Amino acid sequence: MNEKNWRSRPEFHALAAAALNGMIGPFNRAGFMEGGSHHQIAFFKCFAAFLILLIFCSSQKNSDQNSYPCGHQPRNS
């Protein structure tokens, strides 16, 4: 199975989501033990999610120059 088919399979996305969801508890616990407020921890969780999505979308190979990362195109108004 080549890399393109491997990353487009729904099982991969479900497994990745489950693994990342399992990291929320330990991340919260470590943040609170270090003295972080709930606002700081929420910010860093959102920032980490942004970085993960940025890396994922940036790693997608575009088939042509007119395509957009992750397949999203701007709306024509």
CORZIHU-V375417 format. One record per pair of residues at least 12 apart in sequence whose ideal C-beta (glycine too) atoms are under 8 Angstrom apart, sorted by the first residue. I is the first residue (numbers start at 1). J is the second residue. Records with the same first field share a line. If there is no record, write none. Layout:
BEGIN
I: J, J
END
This chain:
BEGIN
4: 61
20: 52
24: 45
27: 41, 45, 48
28: 41
31: 44
56: 70
57: 69, 70
END
